[in-house]
Each structure stands twice: as C-alpha cells, then as structure tokens.
Amino acid sequence: MKNLVIILAGCLAMLTAMPSFAQKSGDKVVCFKSNMHCQDCANTLFEQLRFEKGVKDLKIDHVSNTVKVVYTDKKTDDGKLQKAVEKKGYKAEKISEADYAAILKGTGEKPASNQGGNGHH
Amino acid sequence: MKKILIIPVLILFSILAAAQVSRVVTGKVYANENGSLQPLPGVNIIWENTRQGTTTDSDGAFSISQKNNQHMLKFSFIGYEPQTVHIDGEAPLEIVLKPNLEIEEITVVQKDRGTYLSTISPIQTERIGGAELHKAACCNLAESFETNPSVDVSYSDAVSGAKQIRLLGLDGIYSQLQTENIANFRGLATNFGLTFIPGPWMESILVSKGASSVLNGYESIAGQINVEFKKPDSQEKLHLNAFASADGKTEFNANSNIRLHKDMLTTGVFFHAENLSNRIDHNHDMFLDHPLTTQVHFYNMWKYNNYKGLMLHGGLRFLNDERQGGQVDFRKDMPRNSSSPYGIGIDNRLVEAVFKAGYVFPSQNSAIALLTNAVQQSMDSFYGLHDYEGDETRFYANLIWTQDLDKNGFHTLNSGASFFLNSFDEILNQRLMDRKESVPGIFTEYTLKPSDKLTLMAGIRADFHNMFGTMVTPRMHFRYQPDPRWTFRLSAGKGYRTANVLAENSFLLSNFRELVFEETIQEEAWNYGVNFIQKYNVADRDLTISAEFYRTDFQKQLIVDRETSAQQLIIAPLDGKSYANSWQVDVRYPVVKNLDLLVAWRQNDVKQTISGELVEKPLTSRYKGLVTMNYTTNLKRWMFDYTVQFNGGGRLPLLPDASLNLAGMNEEFPSYTVMNAQVTRYFRYWSIYAGAENLTDYIQHHAVIGHESPFNQGFDATRIWGPVSGRRIYMGLRFTLNYN
C-alpha cells in the first residue's frame, strides 16, 4: 500500500508540474477564417499547427471553418501561422477576435463527434 | 454511421469499405426564412465521416459523387441547424435548412479517446485504437491489453515466456484470435501467437465479447479478438520504432507504405526484430526470469482498389522465433540429460500467404468477398528431457455474399460457404500424433435494421467435420437503443473448437509429472450475454457507464487435472458441469479537462468438474479491478499514462496426498496489485516514450517449485498465478512520416 501512495503522489506531482497552457501576458491570439469543411481536414490542420513554434493553444472547428491560435509572440507571428495553415492547402483569412466570436455565436452546430482517429463502425 | 448500412458486419466492412462505386447526387439547398424559401449559397456538404465534400453555388445548387459506402450526407451552414440526410434514391434532393437560434460552445479537436465502446454494432465491441496502443510499451499484442478492462494477460508458466489472455474469465483458446478477419495464430501457434504480432504494425484491435457473427466460423466461444494491421494505402509513409529495456530487451520495427500507382495499387512492407540475450535471475532461483529470445518477422502486403467496386488484398509473412529458457547455466550445446542443467528451447518457423478479394456490384445493394489464407508452421522444442515437435499446414477460405433485401437496407442477408483444411503432426518423445481436418461449411445471417435504434441479427451455420460430424451453430444478437444515451444488447450463441491437446498445453511439460492425455475432442459451449451502455453529459464531458453479464456453459471440454494424481497431469474430457460467469462494470469519464479516467471491476466465477467434483478453476483470479488514467496536454505534445490492476486471489491446485505437498504450499493465492506508467513526448515527426511495467516489482515467489532439483519429484514451473518477472523499465523512439 505504501508503494501505491508513492506512485499516486508521483503521478500528481507530474500532473501539477506540467507546463500550463493558460493564456499569459505576452501571449497573442490570432484568428483565421478557413475552408476545411470536414473533421479530417481539421485534424490535418491540428497536426500541422500543434508543432509550430510558439503555439500554446489551438481551437480548430470545421463547422464554422475557423482557427484560433494562442502563441508566444517572441517565437512566431501571425504571418508565419497563416503560412502554416496555407501550407496544408487551406485558406487562412485573418479575422479579428470580435469577428471570430461573432462567427462562433452564429454557429449552432452541436459538437460534432470529434474523436480523431476513432472510426464509428 | 449509416455508411455501413449495406454491410452491417465488420468482417465485410474492412474488405469492402474501400471498394467504391461512384454515382452523382444532385440537389438544391434552401433556407427557411420565416416561412419563405431562399436558395442558400455556400452550404457545406460532406459525406459523413469522410473528407469528401462540396459547397452549394450561388443558386444553392450542388452535385457530389457518391461511393457505395456513403449513405449519409451532411449539410451545414453557419447560423443554421445542420441536417444529415440518408441518400437512397436517384431523384434530386431538396434540402431546407432552418435557422438555428441556439448558441453553443464551439467544437474543438479533442483528444483521441483511445478505446472506443461501440454502441452501433449489434455485437458488444471495444475498439482499441492507435492512441490506446501508444499508452503502453506495446511490444506486441500480448502487451496491448494492459489498459483494457476486459482482457487479462498472464504468464502460462515460469520458463517459456508464453503469455495467455483471458476473456470473460476463460482461457484465450476460447476466444478466436483473428488478423484482419481471418482466424490466425492458432494450432501450434496458440501459446505464442500473442507475442507474434508486433505492436507498431497494428492499426487497431477489436475485442468483441460473447457469441460472434456466424460469418467468422464456428470457433469463437468467449469472444473474438481481431487485429487490423496498418493499411498499405494509409497516410503513413514510413514508421520506425526502436525499443530497449533496462534488462536488455531490444526491439526494432520498420514499416513503409508505398504508393505504386496513386492510391490504387499500394504495398506495405513490415519488419520486426527483437532480441533478449541477457541472462537475468533476480529471484536467485537459478532459473532465468525471461527466456532468451530472438524473433525476426517480415510481412509484405499488397492492396489494389480500382474505386469502381473491386478490391484485392494479398500478403506474405515469414516469422522465425527462437527462445531458450530454464536454468541460468544451461547452454544449447549441452548434452540433454539430467546431469546437465535444466533447459527448454522452443523454435517456431511460420510462413503465411493471405489473399482477399471484394467486389461491390454496381447496383450497390450486393457485394461479395473472399478471404483465404494458407499457413505452414513448424515447431521444434524441448522441455528438460521431453522432446516436442510439430508441423502444421492449413488452408482456410471463406466466401461471403451480402445482399440488401430492400432499397433502404433495412433487411440484409449475408450468406456464404467456408472451407478449412488442416494437417497436424506432432511428436512428443516417442509418441506420434497426427490428424487431418477437412471442414466445409455453409452459413447465412439475416440482419434487420429498421432504424438506428434497433438491430436484430440471427445467423446459423452448418459445418461438416470429417472427424466429428455435422456441427450446427446458431447465433443471435439484438441491439436496442431507445435513446442515444442508452444501448441494450443481448446475445446468445453456440461455439465449437477442435482442442489442440498438446499444442495449447505444451507449457505443462515444464513439470516433473507425466502428461497424460488422449486423442483430441471437439469442445462445445453455449454463451449468453447482456450488456447495457449508458452515456451521459456531465459537466460538459462524456460519462460512459457499461455493465455486462456473460455466461458460458460447456457441454464438452478438455479439463486439465493437476489434483488427482501425484505422478500425473491428466488432460481429459469433462465429466459433469463446467461454466464461467463474468460480471463487469466500467466507468469512463474525463474528471478534469484532458484527464481521462477509467475505473472497471470484473467478477469471475469459473467452475469446472475436476475428478467428480465441481470446483473453482485453479489459478484463476476471482476478480479484477482496473484504474487507468491518461493525461494529454492541450496540444497533444505530452501524454502521461498510469494503470493499476487489482487482481483477486483464487484457488491453487494441491496434490491429493497432503504429505506430498511441499511445506508452505497454500490452498489459495493472494490478491495482488500491478502498476504500469508511461510518459510520451510527441514532436512533429518523432515521439519518445519511457515507462515502467510492474512498477512495484511484484512477483510470485517460488514460481519454480523444486527449482533445486528440476529432474526430480516435485519440480513444477506451471503453478503460476501472478507475474513471474519483476519491474521492467524501458524507453523507445518512434519516427513517423506521412503522405499529405
């Protein structure tokens, strides 16, 4: 049982020590209007963007065709992120956060099944 | 989801999903603005679960090509209620979208759940996907179930390194092991089959419990485990994996998919090599903790898809596996007598050819599939002074015809014929055993699916065995989903299998007692099951609760009797009752964002009649608890996994004469806990992982009974109920390059 406690404590320590992805000062946000249309395309874009330098958080939605990226502005900029989206063959039209919020507000789509890679048989 | 309406059964799905016929669906989309219809431009249209889509033009018109497996067309536009339409006619469509007034949170790419509990299939199925396969070192299939609540994996004995699975509390032989829907790694490969399937080759594992579809044969009794390999036409261009553990085990895997002609003609090349040559004896009983192993495995797969309905699939496999265990001082070149140290050696060589073909008729409501494989395996082994050799050549063919009986695919009939041929030769010491099986069979299965809420599947098959006569196998499945949150399932069915008396019990040879057995028999059992899955949305996250009960009743079975005689281990046909009850409850919930928790509990009640008395099956845990935690960071750059298994105690076999039982031998083995942990860091092309199996170093003490004198009375390395090897710390690297 002693072992169990040690392991659990270790686990907790690991979890709490993990880098926080919350938005901090110095972080910037950029939003794009894109043309993904499908979940697989959104996954492709997610795969592309998650390893871009400086990216801290991502929201990609194929229903509203929007991309929101939180990043550290020392490591990348809006232009680089835009190129990264375009590199995969999708549009990346920069929009303001207000527009982004408005588009989302307008999208009433129920959360699509989003478990990337899990085919529904 | 309805894309598989035409082929409601998984076996066909894998073959035919990619064999596609095109036609064009046209139509117009309107918006309903306060009662008046206005053409709606820019509407997103997409086949459900695919990436094929289009948008409407300025007049709201669209056209999109339809392939045979595509039935559900999804329309969505910002500010409007999305609509999904089942396409079953030729007429142009008229779609009216209603403005949506609800405001909901945006959907984001979520974490991959790993294990997916299907609520669609009429058969209770768990799909273990790519993410789950990354949660453990996952060197091979045997190690892929560490985070799975339904499948237990345990060591057969303390010397050979053979691992067996248990499903519903029953030994792995009662679950049909398949690779891509063909029963495989059976017969001579039974004991080591799980270690013959490398983790990095697998795309997914499907575990289905209870009676299976009759399409797959008469054999599965407790359930089915189907492994899907990575497909040659998948996105993965190159995958490399290297693994090393602190105790000296190394592994290398490489696979590559090559597109020879677009995505029509593709080939996949798979390579696996593993080695363990460190002699390790942590418990100082002079016996190796792990056998020394060398395995080389090569597989080449070809796939042709003309996208007009025809799909062909062919593959060739070569496997060579050598292992050596026993006492630390044993060397292969030593004379094999009782003055040398005790040793075991098991060499397996296997060649397999697979061919599959699928064709969807242009009418799109019928399809045909052929699945065949041919295997040649030779095995050469010794356990102390026993010599055991075997040769097996088998051929299998299964032809399935799928026919939709009506336009909507509400009624489907799957019928066909199969043929199994097996030539099996074994020699144990001087005793020669051989058998030739030839089993033609016919089957038919009717599926009623009037809506997403209800599926009824009833199948029957007749097989004509040259040794055991005619076998009739009825099986029935029922699924009812009154609400997307609740899924009920019922199943009942019969199963048979030809017991490979020696091949599946060969590990019992590392024992002083004489192995006594007769000719093979046909085992026979009924299996009944109920399953209830509930899905709720709690605090904006999915809570899944699954509860189930399965019962297996054996009419004929081979029973291993370790308790009647002090001089013999007796394998004899069941005389009396034998059954297994299994209750299981799983709860899955992401307790905080990105932290998935699974808590599961299973109660096993497995009883057999051994020497006239109905007793608990020895060496079987009475319960299993499992807690798994997975934390994946927002951008999936880090993944942390932690698993605890609580294994219940159980009955130990004792000798009839109390004086012969060694001092300290108990009637019961204790409950024990095993923990595993792993950390994975993903980069764009690379990932690196490190972890530990059996973290607390729990091992069964005195795993080798009588290890001081292995050639004398009392020696037994088969009384195994727990882990026989301790903590294993490991590290690995993966490199993946994708097309696209």
Interface residues (C-beta under 8 A of the other chain):
Chain A: N3 L4 I7 C11 M14 L15 M18 P19 F21 H37 C38 Q39 D40 C41 A42 N43 T44 F46 R50 F51 V55 K56 D57 L58 K59 I60 D61 V63 S64 N65 T66 I103 L104 K105 G106 T107 G108 E109 K110 P111 A112 N114 Q115 G116 G117 N118 G119 H120 H121
Chain B: M1 I4 L10 F13 N44 I46 N49 T50 R51 Q52 G53 T55 S76 I78 G79 Y80 E81 P82 N100 L101 E102 I103 E104 E105 I106 T107 V108 V109 Q110 D112 R113 Y116 S118 I120 S121 T125 R127 G129 G130 A131 L595 M629 Y631 T633 N634 L635 K636 R637 W638 F640 Y642 V644 T673 M675 A677 V679 Y682 F683 R684 L695 T696 N740
